[in-house]
Amino acid sequence: MNTIIQRSFGARCFAAIAILALVPRLLAAAPDIALQMTVDTAVPTAGQPVQFTVTASNVGADAASDVQVTDKLPAELKIPTGLAAFPSTGTYDAATGIWAVGSLAAGANATLVIPAVIAVPTQPPCSVNVAVSNLALDTHASNNRAVAAVKRSVADRCVDVSVRTAVSIVPPCSTARHFELDVYVANAGPDDASTVYIDLTQVPASVPGIRFSSAGCTATRCTVPSIGAGSEVTLKLVSDDFHNKQQRTGTFGFAVSSSGTDYLTGNNQTSATGDILVFTDCSELVPNGAFAVGCFIATAAYGSALEPHVMALREFRDRYLQRTELGRSFIHFYYRHSPPIAAVIAQHEWLRFLVRILLTPLVLTIAYPLRALALMMLGATILIGWRRRVV
C-alpha cells in the first residue's frame, strides 16, 4: 500500500509542479497596482500641517476593478480640524484608512491627498505613514506598499529593517557535505538604513562550523554599511563538512538592528528550525526544508512550516520518499524547481487558497491511507457499476 501511495504522491506532485510552473506566465497579463507616496514637508515646525500624497498606478497590462488601498495615519498624526482627505477618484474613510479607488484602466492612476498634523505633545523621531494595496489579482507584491515620514529633525533617519531566511541547500556529492543558508535583510523604511548589524545564534550547536561567509562578516555577525530604502541584501552562511549518524534538531536564530530609528521592531528577529537527517554519505543527505520555508509550495500555501498539513507532508517525505531511489530523485527535483513557484504563491492570497484546495486530497491520503484507499475502491466500484448500466 505504501508503494501505491508513494507513486500517487509522486505523480500528483510532478503534475502540480508542472501546472504551478505556468502560474507566472498566466499572471503576466493581469493588473499590477503600484503605489507611491510623498510628503510635502518632511520636518514641519510645531503645529504646521503637512500633506501626504498617495498615487496608485495600474502598470499592468489589464484593467483593474475594485482597487482598494489602506492608508490609516499613525496614532501621533491626525487630520486637522476643518480639513479632509481628498481622493481624485473613489472614497476615503479616515476612520478605517480605506481608500476605495474603484476601477483603474491599464496605464491609469489615481491620487489621494491626506492633510495631517502632529497630535501628541512630544513629537517622536519618526511618524511614518504607510499605504498598502491588496488587489487579489495583482501580479507583483513588491510595489504594493509605499511609505513617507514626518521627522522631528533633519538628522533623524526612519528605517524598518527586517530579516528572513530562505532555503537550506545541500550541494551535490561531488562538491561537499555541508549546509548553506541564505539570509535576506531588508529595509522597508522611507530612509536609507546605515550600520546594519545581523547576528547569528545556534542553539543547540547541531551544525558544525556554521558561519557567515559574506564579505564584511565575522563568524556570527555581519555589518552592512547601508541598505537603501526599499532594498534588500543577501548574506550567505556555510557550515563545515560533516557526517550525521543520529537525527538531530537544530535552530538558527537571526537578529537585525540599525543605527537609525527603527519604527517597527517586531520583524527584527527570526529563526529557522528543522531536523538534520541521518547521513553517512553525501548521496544520502536529503535537503530538509524545515530550516526555511519547509515543503516550499505547501508552506507558502499554509503560511507556516509548523502547520499540521505541512508537517504531514514533511513526515511522509522523511519516512517514505527518502528511503527509495525514486523518492530521492523526486525530492531533489522538487527542491530544485519549487522555490520560485512557492515565491509566487506566497504573494497572492487567492493562489494560496487554490493550492490549499489542491493539496487537501493529498494530505488526507497521507494522513488516512486506509480510508483513502477504501474511498477510491468505493468510487471505482460505483463508476464501474454506472458504466455497466449505461452500456
VMD Tcl script that draws the C-alpha trace (Angstrom):
set ca {
  {0.00 0.00 0.00}
  {2.87 2.39 0.80}
  {4.20 1.83 -2.73}
  {0.83 2.81 -4.16}
  {0.72 5.93 -2.01}
  {4.30 6.88 -2.96}
  {3.53 6.57 -6.67}
  {0.33 8.56 -6.23}
  {2.22 11.21 -4.25}
  {4.99 11.49 -6.83}
  {2.62 11.64 -9.79}
  {0.41 14.28 -8.15}
  {3.36 16.43 -7.10}
  {5.03 16.27 -10.53}
  {1.73 17.30 -12.09}
  {1.18 20.04 -9.52}
  {4.64 21.49 -10.09}
  {4.16 21.42 -13.86}
  {0.81 23.23 -13.56}
  {2.05 25.74 -10.99}
  {5.11 26.49 -13.13}
  {2.70 28.08 -15.61}
  {1.26 30.44 -12.97}
  {3.79 33.28 -13.51}
  {3.02 33.23 -17.24}
  {-0.72 33.23 -16.64}
  {-0.33 36.20 -14.31}
  {1.77 38.20 -16.77}
  {-1.27 39.88 -18.32}
  {-3.03 40.66 -15.02}
  {-3.31 44.11 -13.38}
  {-0.39 45.47 -11.38}
  {-1.10 48.25 -8.88}
  {2.00 50.26 -7.92}
  {1.92 52.70 -5.01}
  {3.99 55.82 -4.41}
  {3.84 58.32 -1.55}
  {5.34 61.75 -0.90}
  {5.06 64.30 1.91}
  {5.38 67.99 1.15}
  {7.19 68.89 4.40}
  {9.34 66.17 5.97}
  {10.40 68.26 9.01}
  {7.49 70.57 9.95}
  {7.57 73.21 12.64}
  {5.33 72.89 15.71}
  {1.68 72.83 14.64}
  {2.50 73.03 10.91}
  {0.19 70.86 8.75}
  {1.69 68.59 6.10}
  {0.22 66.80 3.10}
  {0.75 63.17 2.17}
  {0.09 62.36 -1.50}
  {-0.55 58.72 -2.39}
  {-0.54 57.70 -6.06}
  {-1.99 54.37 -7.17}
  {-0.99 53.43 -10.73}
  {-2.04 50.42 -12.78}
  {1.22 49.48 -14.52}
  {-0.13 46.10 -15.62}
  {-1.47 45.06 -19.00}
  {-5.12 44.63 -17.93}
  {-7.69 46.88 -16.28}
  {-8.18 46.53 -12.53}
  {-11.52 46.59 -10.74}
  {-12.35 47.02 -7.04}
  {-8.96 48.56 -6.31}
  {-8.57 49.29 -2.61}
  {-5.73 50.98 -0.72}
  {-5.40 51.12 3.06}
  {-3.70 54.22 4.49}
  {-4.52 54.94 8.13}
  {-2.46 57.68 9.73}
  {-0.28 56.63 12.69}
  {-1.59 57.45 16.17}
  {0.59 60.56 16.58}
  {-0.84 62.16 13.41}
  {-4.38 63.35 12.73}
  {-6.29 65.19 10.01}
  {-6.57 68.83 11.18}
  {-10.00 70.11 12.22}
  {-11.87 71.59 9.27}
  {-9.83 69.69 6.68}
  {-10.45 66.38 4.95}
  {-8.65 63.91 2.72}
  {-9.24 64.39 -1.00}
  {-9.25 61.38 -3.38}
  {-9.16 62.07 -7.11}
  {-11.47 59.10 -7.57}
  {-13.42 56.87 -5.21}
  {-13.95 57.48 -1.50}
  {-11.71 57.62 1.59}
  {-12.75 56.67 5.14}
  {-10.41 58.33 7.65}
  {-11.63 56.07 10.49}
  {-10.60 52.84 8.76}
  {-8.00 54.28 6.40}
  {-9.62 52.54 3.43}
  {-9.45 54.30 0.08}
  {-11.96 52.60 -2.25}
  {-10.37 53.56 -5.58}
  {-12.69 51.55 -7.82}
  {-11.57 50.70 -11.36}
  {-8.24 51.63 -12.93}
  {-7.59 51.08 -16.63}
  {-4.19 49.87 -17.74}
  {-1.83 52.86 -17.55}
  {-4.23 54.94 -15.43}
  {-3.58 56.34 -11.96}
  {-5.42 57.96 -9.06}
  {-4.26 60.14 -6.18}
  {-5.20 60.62 -2.55}
  {-4.15 63.73 -0.61}
  {-4.23 63.43 3.20}
  {-3.56 66.51 5.35}
  {-2.02 65.79 8.74}
  {-0.62 67.47 11.84}
  {1.23 66.19 14.90}
  {-1.40 65.29 17.53}
  {0.79 64.46 20.56}
  {2.61 66.82 22.97}
  {6.03 65.27 22.32}
  {6.81 64.55 18.68}
  {8.54 61.19 18.12}
  {11.65 61.00 15.92}
  {9.65 59.30 13.15}
  {5.97 59.41 12.27}
  {5.64 57.03 9.34}
  {2.59 56.86 7.11}
  {2.13 53.53 5.29}
  {-0.15 52.79 2.32}
  {-0.83 49.23 1.12}
  {-2.90 47.90 -1.78}
  {-4.42 44.43 -1.68}
  {-5.84 43.65 -5.12}
  {-6.27 39.88 -5.34}
  {-5.13 39.57 -8.97}
  {-2.14 41.89 -8.60}
  {0.85 40.34 -10.38}
  {3.58 41.89 -8.23}
  {3.61 42.37 -4.47}
  {6.91 44.29 -4.38}
  {5.30 47.61 -5.39}
  {2.11 47.30 -3.31}
  {3.46 49.33 -0.38}
  {4.54 52.96 -0.07}
  {5.80 54.97 2.90}
  {6.66 58.56 3.81}
  {7.75 60.02 7.13}
  {7.37 63.21 9.13}
  {10.55 63.63 11.21}
  {11.43 65.57 14.32}
  {14.72 66.78 12.85}
  {16.70 66.57 9.62}
  {19.20 64.26 11.34}
  {16.59 61.60 12.20}
  {16.64 58.52 9.98}
  {13.43 56.45 9.76}
  {14.05 52.80 8.87}
  {12.32 49.43 9.07}
  {14.94 46.67 8.93}
  {13.86 43.03 8.92}
  {15.46 39.62 8.48}
  {14.23 36.36 6.96}
  {15.82 33.10 5.89}
  {15.49 31.19 2.66}
  {16.17 27.60 1.64}
  {18.81 25.43 3.24}
  {20.88 23.93 0.43}
  {22.90 20.75 0.23}
  {25.40 20.92 -2.65}
  {25.94 17.91 -4.93}
  {28.04 15.00 -3.70}
  {30.96 15.98 -5.87}
  {31.08 19.39 -4.18}
  {30.82 18.95 -0.41}
  {28.84 17.67 2.56}
  {27.73 20.86 4.23}
  {24.83 23.22 4.73}
  {24.39 26.56 3.04}
  {21.77 29.11 4.03}
  {20.69 32.41 2.52}
  {19.65 35.23 4.84}
  {17.77 38.24 3.47}
  {17.94 41.60 5.24}
  {15.52 44.26 4.01}
  {14.79 47.90 4.74}
  {11.14 48.85 4.19}
  {11.53 52.32 5.69}
  {11.49 55.64 3.86}
  {15.17 56.39 4.67}
  {18.39 54.51 3.99}
  {19.47 52.30 6.91}
  {23.10 52.71 7.92}
  {25.36 50.45 10.01}
  {23.07 47.44 9.97}
  {24.09 44.53 12.22}
  {22.93 40.93 11.68}
  {23.71 38.45 14.46}
  {23.59 34.64 14.29}
  {22.91 32.18 17.10}
  {22.60 28.38 17.01}
  {21.00 26.52 19.91}
  {21.87 23.73 20.23}
  {25.11 23.70 18.18}
  {23.96 20.93 15.82}
  {25.61 22.07 12.59}
  {29.41 22.31 13.00}
  {31.17 25.46 11.95}
  {28.06 27.32 10.71}
  {29.17 30.88 9.97}
  {28.62 33.90 7.79}
  {30.70 33.68 4.63}
  {29.81 37.03 3.04}
  {32.26 39.92 2.86}
  {32.30 42.16 5.92}
  {31.21 39.38 8.27}
  {32.70 37.54 11.21}
  {31.52 34.04 12.13}
  {28.41 35.22 13.98}
  {27.94 38.87 12.94}
  {27.63 40.77 9.68}
  {27.90 44.53 9.35}
  {26.25 46.07 6.31}
  {27.27 49.73 5.86}
  {23.99 50.77 4.23}
  {20.72 49.32 2.93}
  {18.74 51.67 0.73}
  {15.08 52.45 1.28}
  {13.03 49.61 -0.20}
  {16.15 47.49 -0.80}
  {17.30 44.07 0.32}
  {20.70 42.40 0.69}
  {21.52 38.69 0.70}
  {24.01 37.18 3.12}
  {25.48 33.68 2.88}
  {26.06 31.12 5.62}
  {28.08 27.93 5.26}
  {28.99 25.08 7.60}
  {31.94 22.73 7.85}
  {31.73 19.39 6.01}
  {30.23 16.79 8.33}
  {28.50 13.41 8.70}
  {25.42 12.87 10.84}
  {24.90 9.46 12.47}
  {21.87 10.43 14.57}
  {18.89 12.60 13.64}
  {19.01 15.93 15.43}
  {17.07 19.15 15.57}
  {18.82 22.46 15.04}
  {17.73 26.07 15.32}
  {19.34 29.09 13.71}
  {18.39 32.47 15.16}
  {18.91 35.85 13.47}
  {18.57 39.38 14.84}
  {18.98 42.65 12.94}
  {19.49 46.21 14.20}
  {20.42 49.59 12.74}
  {21.81 52.93 13.87}
  {18.65 54.62 12.56}
  {15.26 54.89 14.26}
  {13.51 51.59 13.58}
  {9.80 52.37 13.88}
  {8.70 48.73 13.51}
  {10.78 46.29 15.58}
  {8.50 43.23 15.51}
  {10.29 41.89 12.40}
  {13.85 42.31 13.72}
  {14.23 38.65 14.69}
  {13.54 35.31 13.05}
  {14.52 31.69 13.48}
  {14.71 28.57 11.33}
  {14.20 25.19 12.99}
  {14.34 21.74 11.46}
  {15.56 18.16 11.61}
  {19.05 17.21 10.46}
  {18.57 13.82 8.84}
  {20.87 10.87 9.32}
  {23.51 10.53 6.60}
  {26.95 8.97 6.30}
  {27.48 9.76 2.65}
  {26.61 12.87 0.69}
  {24.32 10.97 -1.66}
  {22.10 10.07 1.29}
  {21.69 13.64 2.51}
  {18.24 14.96 1.62}
  {17.53 18.72 1.86}
  {15.37 19.47 4.86}
  {13.21 22.46 4.07}
  {12.20 22.93 7.72}
  {15.22 25.19 8.05}
  {13.45 27.85 6.00}
  {10.19 27.62 4.15}
  {9.74 23.88 4.67}
  {7.94 21.98 1.95}
  {8.13 25.12 -0.16}
  {4.80 25.10 -2.01}
  {2.86 23.74 0.98}
  {4.45 26.23 3.38}
  {3.69 29.11 1.01}
  {0.06 27.93 0.85}
  {-0.48 27.28 4.57}
  {1.77 30.08 5.86}
  {3.98 28.12 8.29}
  {6.42 25.21 8.21}
  {4.84 24.05 11.50}
  {1.27 23.94 10.14}
  {-0.11 20.38 10.59}
  {-0.71 19.83 6.85}
  {2.88 20.83 6.07}
  {4.21 18.63 8.87}
  {2.24 15.68 7.48}
  {3.80 16.16 4.04}
  {7.27 16.55 5.55}
  {6.83 13.40 7.66}
  {5.77 11.44 4.57}
  {8.83 12.74 2.74}
  {11.20 11.72 5.56}
  {9.55 8.39 6.36}
  {8.88 7.08 2.85}
  {10.19 9.12 -0.08}
  {13.79 9.49 1.08}
  {14.13 5.71 1.51}
  {13.69 4.87 -2.16}
  {15.74 5.88 -5.17}
  {12.63 7.13 -6.98}
  {11.59 9.12 -3.93}
  {15.01 10.74 -3.53}
  {15.03 11.67 -7.22}
  {11.66 13.35 -6.83}
  {12.80 15.23 -3.71}
  {15.85 16.63 -5.47}
  {13.71 17.60 -8.48}
  {11.18 19.27 -6.20}
  {13.77 21.24 -4.23}
  {15.41 22.39 -7.42}
  {12.28 23.72 -9.14}
  {9.69 24.59 -6.49}
  {11.17 27.66 -4.67}
  {10.33 30.22 -7.40}
  {6.83 28.76 -7.71}
  {6.37 28.99 -3.95}
  {7.53 32.62 -4.01}
  {4.74 33.49 -6.47}
  {2.14 31.59 -4.44}
  {3.14 33.36 -1.21}
  {2.46 36.76 -2.75}
  {-1.19 36.06 -3.71}
  {-3.85 35.03 -1.21}
  {-6.11 33.58 -3.91}
  {-3.26 31.34 -5.11}
  {-2.59 30.20 -1.54}
  {-6.27 29.30 -1.19}
  {-6.25 27.42 -4.53}
  {-3.14 25.42 -3.61}
  {-4.62 24.52 -0.22}
  {-7.65 23.09 -2.02}
  {-5.41 21.12 -4.41}
  {-3.26 19.76 -1.57}
  {-6.14 18.70 0.69}
  {-6.84 15.34 -1.03}
  {-3.11 14.54 -0.99}
  {-2.75 15.37 2.71}
  {-5.83 13.32 3.60}
  {-4.46 10.39 1.59}
  {-1.19 10.55 3.51}
  {-2.82 11.02 6.91}
  {-5.57 8.39 6.41}
  {-4.28 5.92 3.77}
  {-6.71 3.09 4.61}
  {-9.74 5.36 4.45}
  {-8.49 6.99 1.26}
  {-7.93 3.57 -0.34}
  {-11.38 2.46 0.74}
  {-12.94 5.59 -0.74}
  {-11.03 5.09 -4.02}
  {-12.20 1.48 -4.21}
  {-15.77 2.55 -3.44}
  {-15.57 5.24 -6.12}
  {-14.16 2.78 -8.64}
  {-16.94 0.28 -7.83}
  {-19.62 2.94 -8.28}
  {-18.04 4.09 -11.56}
  {-17.84 0.54 -12.93}
  {-21.46 -0.11 -11.95}
  {-22.58 3.12 -13.57}
  {-20.72 2.35 -16.81}
  {-22.27 -1.12 -16.96}
  {-25.74 0.39 -16.60}
  {-25.03 2.92 -19.33}
  {-23.71 0.21 -21.67}
}
mol new
graphics top color blue
foreach p $ca { graphics top sphere $p radius 0.5 }
foreach p [lrange $ca 0 end-1] q [lrange $ca 1 end] { graphics top cylinder $p $q radius 0.2 }
display resetview
